[in-house]
Amino acid sequence: MLAVGVVPGAALGEVLALDAVLRARTQQFVDGEPVSSDEVFKDFGLTAANFPLQVVSRLEEPTPTEELIAAGQGIADVDDPNLSSGENPEELGLEADAFSIDAGIAYQVTASAVEARTLRFTTGELGSDPGVEREVESSVFLSGAIIVWSLDPLRDLTGLSAEVTLTVEQFREGESGGETVFSAVMGVSGLPEGEAEADVEPAGTDGIAFEFGGSEAVLDRAGPDPLLKDYLAVLGRTHVMLIPDQEFVYTYRAEVGEEFELVATFEVDLTNLPDGTGVSAVFGRGFTALSEMIEEAFPEVDGETVEAGVNLAQARAASPVTVGADDGGGRGTSGTLCGSLGFEAVGMLIFAAIVPLAARRRRV
């Protein structure tokens, strides 16, 4: 969700419209062919919404004894950004989960949120006259986690994946299409012989900070817990990506009296494989459905212990970074991580701080 905030001495711009579209879709495949699907879609006018708002899609494959051999689900939710006590509005959350211990069933799960905010600034807010274009500095907050498991430690995981994308676009009158002012991609892809790799964009020294490893990535952060270690071992070989809370700065253009739209598109998309694999991804909040999925696949495992351990590991992940637009992409610190067990909606959210950087006459 796009939340307009202020810096000391700056005034809040007028929000003319605020809308969000939440979508969750689960597609089941049997022997590689699409079979059943479940999709939920809702369009909300957030100015009159009763928070929190959520959509959930789910498909499952039960046995005669009502145990599950496969399931997939997607969740997208939005909460009131005004409830946040800090700069990060902490309002958007996505989760997707899928597992299969059946030889032929797999799932593709997508959960997404699209938020559109129409804004207009005054002379006092931008510090310029009408017709003078200013650059406005804004921030996006990123965080999340991905966990992959395979009962066969040497299983070819090619085709298994989990990816989250975020784009922020600005739409201005008189300009064709929108201008992408920020984009990010984070994900994990399966490889042969039970391996997996993590990929992020922007990458490199000033890119997205993350930790990637096996079950030790959770155990090292969550602390010594023999039960958690045993439960993770039951899942087989695991790969975990932890994305700590971090802030990135970007800019867009505006002028006094102009009505323009900022649209944030936030999506998580994952695919598991048949015959003993699972993958779960969460962004913008802690895992809330992972425990149920694990217990459905492994009745002997306490899913709450695993879910709490992964959430705690994410909350304790490496110190966050800030990539600043005003210093050539330099690296710095950005505030502390939330240390609560569920880390309650930390993450991949937009906070638009009104910081006019430069002025120039707009050429029409």
Backbone torsions as a table, in degrees:
resi	resn	phi	psi	omega
1	MET	NA	141.5	179.2
2	LEU	-89.0	115.6	-178.7
3	ALA	-116.9	118.3	-179.3
4	VAL	-84.0	121.9	177.5
5	GLY	-116.5	-174.1	-178.1
6	VAL	-134.4	158.4	168.9
7	VAL	-105.7	165.7	-178.7
8	PRO	-53.1	127.5	177.2
9	GLY	89.7	-6.9	-179.9
10	ALA	-100.0	150.6	-179.6
11	ALA	-101.3	158.3	-178.4
12	LEU	-81.4	129.5	176.8
13	GLY	-69.1	158.1	-179.1
14	GLU	-79.5	127.9	176.3
15	VAL	-94.4	111.3	-176.2
16	LEU	-86.7	-30.7	178.7
17	ALA	-155.4	148.9	-177.7
18	LEU	-148.4	115.0	-176.5
19	ASP	-137.5	154.4	176.2
20	ALA	-141.7	143.9	174.7
21	VAL	-118.9	122.4	177.7
22	LEU	-108.6	137.1	-178.8
23	ARG	-143.0	140.4	173.8
24	ALA	-138.9	132.8	-178.0
25	ARG	-139.0	132.3	177.1
26	THR	-123.7	124.4	179.8
27	GLN	-116.7	127.4	177.2
28	GLN	-97.4	138.8	175.0
29	PHE	-118.6	137.4	174.8
30	VAL	-122.8	118.9	-175.7
31	ASP	52.7	38.9	175.8
32	GLY	84.7	-4.9	-178.3
33	GLU	-104.8	136.2	177.6
34	PRO	-65.8	133.4	-177.9
35	VAL	-120.5	-87.0	-178.1
36	SER	-97.3	155.0	174.7
37	SER	-146.6	154.3	176.8
38	ASP	-138.9	125.7	-177.8
39	GLU	-135.3	134.8	177.9
40	VAL	-125.2	134.2	-174.1
41	PHE	-139.9	131.0	177.1
42	LYS	-141.3	139.2	178.0
43	ASP	-114.2	121.9	-174.9
44	PHE	-116.8	138.2	164.0
45	GLY	-90.5	104.8	-168.0
46	LEU	-69.7	-20.2	-178.7
47	THR	-66.6	-22.0	-179.8
48	ALA	-121.1	20.2	-173.5
49	ALA	-82.1	151.7	171.5
50	ASN	-101.5	101.5	-175.9
51	PHE	-77.7	156.8	-6.9
52	PRO	-79.4	158.5	178.4
53	LEU	-115.6	142.6	-176.0
54	GLN	-153.0	146.5	168.6
55	VAL	-127.0	145.8	-178.2
56	VAL	-138.4	129.9	170.1
57	SER	-115.6	148.2	-177.4
58	ARG	-159.6	138.6	169.9
59	LEU	-133.2	146.1	179.6
60	GLU	-147.2	158.7	-179.5
61	GLU	-123.1	99.3	-178.8
62	PRO	-85.1	164.3	173.8
63	THR	-104.7	171.3	177.3
64	PRO	-57.8	-24.5	178.8
65	THR	-91.4	9.1	178.3
66	GLU	71.7	5.9	169.5
67	GLU	-77.6	152.8	-177.7
68	LEU	-99.6	140.5	174.8
69	ILE	-108.0	-8.9	178.2
70	ALA	-166.6	148.4	177.3
71	ALA	-163.1	151.7	174.5
72	GLY	-143.9	144.8	179.1
73	GLN	-154.6	149.5	175.8
74	GLY	-129.4	143.1	-177.5
75	ILE	-135.5	132.9	173.0
76	ALA	-133.1	131.6	179.4
77	ASP	-142.6	160.9	178.2
78	VAL	-140.3	138.0	179.7
79	ASP	-120.4	173.2	-177.8
80	ASP	-71.8	116.6	-179.7
81	PRO	-66.8	-18.4	-179.8
82	ASN	-72.7	-10.8	178.9
83	LEU	-79.8	-16.5	-178.6
84	SER	-70.3	140.5	179.6
85	SER	-93.0	-6.9	-177.9
86	GLY	-121.0	-167.9	-179.5
87	GLU	-69.0	-35.8	179.5
88	ASN	-73.4	117.0	-176.5
89	PRO	-69.8	-18.9	170.7
90	GLU	53.7	45.7	-173.8
91	GLU	-109.3	-26.7	-176.6
92	LEU	-97.2	141.6	177.1
93	GLY	-146.3	136.7	177.0
94	LEU	-130.3	143.9	173.4
95	GLU	-145.6	141.0	175.1
96	ALA	-139.6	138.9	-177.0
97	ASP	-142.5	143.9	174.9
98	ALA	-155.4	142.3	173.1
99	PHE	-148.7	158.6	174.1
100	SER	-155.4	128.7	169.9
101	ILE	-111.8	13.1	175.0
102	ASP	-93.0	146.7	-174.9
103	ALA	-70.7	-16.0	-175.5
104	GLY	-123.9	-7.6	-172.0
105	ILE	-101.1	137.3	174.3
106	ALA	-145.2	169.2	-177.8
107	TYR	-137.5	150.3	164.1
108	GLN	-119.1	127.4	-176.4
109	VAL	-124.8	132.7	177.0
110	THR	-129.1	132.5	172.7
111	ALA	-130.0	135.1	-175.5
112	SER	-146.4	156.8	174.0
113	ALA	-139.1	131.7	176.1
114	VAL	-122.5	122.7	179.2
115	GLU	-117.9	133.4	178.7
116	ALA	-121.5	128.9	179.7
117	ARG	-129.2	123.8	176.6
118	THR	-95.8	126.7	-172.8
119	LEU	-124.7	158.7	172.5
120	ARG	-151.9	134.7	-178.3
121	PHE	-112.9	154.1	178.7
122	THR	-100.7	173.6	177.3
123	THR	-59.3	-42.9	-179.0
124	GLY	-64.6	-32.7	-178.3
125	GLU	-75.8	-39.4	-178.9
126	LEU	-95.5	-14.3	178.8
127	GLY	68.1	33.3	-179.0
128	SER	-148.6	170.9	178.6
129	ASP	-90.0	161.1	174.7
130	PRO	-56.0	142.6	-179.8
131	GLY	90.0	-9.7	178.2
132	VAL	-99.6	120.0	-177.0
133	GLU	-83.7	134.0	177.9
134	ARG	-117.2	154.4	169.1
135	GLU	-95.7	130.3	-178.2
136	VAL	-112.1	129.9	-178.0
137	GLU	-92.5	132.8	-179.8
138	SER	-135.3	171.2	-178.3
139	SER	-132.4	151.1	171.6
140	VAL	-125.5	138.4	-179.2
141	PHE	-107.3	131.6	-177.4
142	LEU	-121.2	140.6	168.5
143	SER	-169.9	161.2	178.6
144	GLY	166.9	-170.5	179.4
145	ALA	-158.8	149.6	175.5
146	ILE	-134.5	134.8	175.4
147	ILE	-129.6	132.6	179.0
148	VAL	-122.0	137.4	175.3
149	TRP	-135.3	151.2	179.0
150	SER	-144.1	125.8	-179.4
151	LEU	-63.6	-35.3	176.1
152	ASP	-93.1	112.4	-174.6
153	PRO	-64.6	-19.0	-179.6
154	LEU	-109.8	13.8	-179.8
155	ARG	-61.6	138.1	173.8
156	ASP	-69.8	114.0	-177.4
157	LEU	-97.2	13.4	178.0
158	THR	-59.4	127.7	-177.9
159	GLY	104.0	-20.5	174.4
160	LEU	-80.1	136.4	-177.9
161	SER	-160.0	158.3	171.3
162	ALA	-147.0	126.6	-175.8
163	GLU	-141.6	138.8	173.4
164	VAL	-120.0	137.7	178.4
165	THR	-127.6	145.4	174.5
166	LEU	-136.7	128.6	173.2
167	THR	-130.9	142.4	172.8
168	VAL	-120.1	123.8	-179.5
169	GLU	-120.1	146.9	174.1
170	GLN	-111.1	133.2	177.6
171	PHE	-116.4	124.0	-177.7
172	ARG	-124.7	145.4	179.6
173	GLU	-63.4	136.8	178.8
174	GLY	88.5	-4.7	177.7
175	GLU	-113.5	133.1	-178.0
176	SER	-76.4	124.5	179.7
177	GLY	71.1	-177.6	179.3
178	GLY	-103.3	159.7	176.4
179	GLU	-105.6	124.9	177.3
180	THR	-75.3	117.8	-178.2
181	VAL	-103.6	-12.9	173.5
182	PHE	-158.5	142.9	173.5
183	SER	-149.7	147.6	178.7
184	ALA	-151.1	145.9	176.9
185	VAL	-135.2	133.2	177.8
186	MET	-138.0	135.2	-179.0
187	GLY	-170.2	173.8	177.1
188	VAL	-130.9	135.4	179.4
189	SER	-124.7	139.6	177.9
190	GLY	-76.9	150.8	-179.2
191	LEU	-130.6	170.6	175.5
192	PRO	-62.3	162.1	175.1
193	GLU	58.2	35.1	174.7
194	GLY	75.9	6.7	-178.3
195	GLU	-86.0	165.6	175.4
196	ALA	-152.1	157.6	178.7
197	GLU	-134.8	150.2	176.9
198	ALA	-103.4	146.6	-178.9
199	ASP	-141.8	137.6	178.0
200	VAL	-136.5	155.6	174.7
201	GLU	-149.2	120.9	9.1
202	PRO	-74.1	142.6	-178.5
203	ALA	-112.6	-174.3	177.7
204	GLY	91.1	-171.0	-174.7
205	THR	-56.9	-39.4	-176.3
206	ASP	-102.7	15.2	-177.0
207	GLY	-91.7	-159.0	-175.4
208	ILE	-71.8	129.1	177.4
209	ALA	-82.9	137.0	176.7
210	PHE	-157.2	162.0	172.8
211	GLU	-119.5	139.9	-177.8
212	PHE	-140.1	132.7	179.6
213	GLY	-175.3	-164.4	178.0
214	GLY	-90.2	-152.3	-177.8
215	SER	-61.2	-24.2	179.2
216	GLU	-64.2	-24.2	178.0
217	ALA	-63.3	-32.4	175.5
218	VAL	-81.8	-47.1	-175.1
219	LEU	-64.7	-38.6	-179.7
220	ASP	-65.0	-34.8	-177.7
221	ARG	-87.5	-38.6	-175.9
222	ALA	-78.7	-18.1	179.6
223	GLY	100.1	163.3	-176.7
224	PRO	-67.7	113.1	178.7
225	ASP	-139.5	103.3	-177.1
226	PRO	-57.0	-36.7	179.8
227	LEU	-66.6	-44.1	179.0
228	LEU	-61.1	-42.0	179.4
229	LYS	-62.4	-43.5	179.8
230	ASP	-65.7	-41.9	-178.9
231	TYR	-65.4	-41.4	177.9
232	LEU	-63.4	-33.9	178.3
233	ALA	-65.6	-33.3	178.7
234	VAL	-64.1	-32.8	179.8
235	LEU	-68.6	-11.3	-177.7
236	GLY	90.2	-140.4	178.8
237	ARG	-83.9	129.7	-177.9
238	THR	-120.6	150.5	171.8
239	HIS	-128.6	132.9	-175.0
240	VAL	-130.5	131.8	173.9
241	MET	-114.3	122.9	178.4
242	LEU	-113.3	122.4	-179.4
243	ILE	-112.7	103.3	-177.0
244	PRO	-69.4	158.9	177.9
245	ASP	-59.4	125.8	-179.3
246	GLN	-151.7	157.2	-173.4
247	GLU	-120.1	135.7	175.7
248	PHE	-122.2	139.7	-177.5
249	VAL	-104.0	137.7	175.3
250	TYR	-140.6	171.9	-179.2
251	THR	-130.9	155.1	170.3
252	TYR	-142.1	173.6	-173.7
253	ARG	-109.6	147.4	177.2
254	ALA	-159.4	159.9	173.1
255	GLU	-138.5	162.9	-174.2
256	VAL	-59.1	132.5	176.5
257	GLY	80.4	-7.6	-178.3
258	GLU	-78.0	134.3	172.2
259	GLU	-95.2	124.4	179.0
260	PHE	-141.3	167.7	-175.0
261	GLU	-123.7	133.9	169.6
262	LEU	-107.1	125.9	-177.7
263	VAL	-121.8	120.6	177.6
264	ALA	-106.0	125.8	177.3
265	THR	-114.6	121.8	-170.4
266	PHE	-128.4	118.9	-173.0
267	GLU	-143.0	139.9	170.7
268	VAL	-119.7	134.8	-175.7
269	ASP	-136.3	124.5	179.8
270	LEU	-137.2	155.5	177.8
271	THR	-139.1	129.4	174.8
272	ASN	-104.3	-178.1	179.7
273	LEU	-119.1	156.2	176.4
274	PRO	-68.4	168.8	166.0
275	ASP	65.8	51.9	168.7
276	GLY	99.7	38.6	174.3
277	THR	-133.8	158.1	174.8
278	GLY	-149.9	154.2	177.0
279	VAL	-149.7	137.2	178.8
280	SER	-136.9	143.3	179.7
281	ALA	-139.7	140.3	177.3
282	VAL	-137.6	139.9	176.8
283	PHE	-146.2	134.8	179.0
284	GLY	89.9	-7.6	176.9
285	ARG	-166.9	173.7	177.4
286	GLY	-79.5	161.0	173.0
287	PHE	-58.5	133.5	173.7
288	THR	-125.0	-19.0	-178.3
289	ALA	-110.9	-6.8	-178.6
290	LEU	-61.0	-40.0	-177.3
291	SER	-61.0	-42.5	179.7
292	GLU	-64.1	-42.9	-178.7
293	MET	-65.0	-39.9	-179.7
294	ILE	-66.3	-42.7	-179.6
295	GLU	-68.2	-29.1	175.7
296	GLU	-69.1	-36.9	178.9
297	ALA	-80.8	-34.1	-175.9
298	PHE	-133.2	87.8	-177.6
299	PRO	-57.8	-23.9	-178.8
300	GLU	-81.7	-4.7	-177.7
301	VAL	-101.3	136.7	172.8
302	ASP	-81.2	100.6	-176.7
303	GLY	-62.1	-31.7	179.7
304	GLU	-62.7	-37.3	179.1
305	THR	-65.1	-43.4	179.4
306	VAL	-66.7	-45.9	-179.5
307	GLU	-60.0	-46.3	179.6
308	ALA	-64.0	-37.3	179.5
309	GLY	-65.5	-44.0	179.0
310	VAL	-66.0	-42.1	178.2
311	ASN	-61.5	-42.3	-179.8
312	LEU	-67.6	-39.4	178.1
313	ALA	-61.7	-41.1	178.1
314	GLN	-64.0	-43.3	-178.6
315	ALA	-65.2	-25.6	-179.1
316	ARG	-102.0	11.8	-177.0
317	ALA	-66.3	176.0	-171.2
318	ALA	-51.1	153.9	-179.3
319	SER	-55.2	137.0	-177.9
320	PRO	-72.0	166.6	178.3
321	VAL	-126.7	160.1	171.9
322	THR	-122.4	128.9	174.7
323	VAL	-104.0	113.4	-172.8
324	GLY	-96.0	132.7	179.4
325	ALA	-72.6	-22.2	-174.7
326	ASP	-89.7	-2.9	-179.1
327	ASP	-126.2	26.4	177.8
328	GLY	73.1	24.6	178.2
329	GLY	84.4	26.1	179.7
330	GLY	-69.3	160.3	-175.7
331	ARG	-100.4	144.8	178.3
332	GLY	-159.5	-174.8	179.3
333	THR	-94.1	157.7	-178.7
334	SER	-137.9	56.6	176.1
335	GLY	79.4	168.3	-173.1
336	THR	-97.4	159.2	175.9
337	LEU	-78.1	151.3	172.9
338	CYS	-73.0	130.9	-174.6
339	GLY	-98.9	7.4	-179.6
340	SER	-71.3	159.4	-173.4
341	LEU	-61.4	-40.5	-178.0
342	GLY	-96.6	-4.9	-176.4
343	PHE	43.7	20.0	169.8
344	GLU	15.5	87.9	169.8
345	ALA	58.4	36.8	169.6
346	VAL	-73.8	131.3	160.6
347	GLY	132.6	179.1	-172.6
348	MET	-1.4	59.3	-174.2
349	LEU	-128.4	162.0	-173.8
350	ILE	-112.3	130.7	175.0
351	PHE	-125.1	110.5	-175.0
352	ALA	-94.0	100.0	178.3
353	ALA	-86.4	133.2	-175.9
354	ILE	-84.9	97.7	-178.9
355	VAL	-129.4	89.4	178.3
356	PRO	-62.8	127.5	-175.6
357	LEU	-103.3	-40.0	-175.0
358	ALA	-155.8	156.2	-178.8
359	ALA	-123.2	142.8	172.6
360	ARG	-157.0	151.7	176.7
361	ARG	-68.5	131.1	-179.7
362	ARG	-79.0	132.1	176.2
363	ARG	-94.9	124.2	-178.5
364	VAL	-89.0	NA	NA
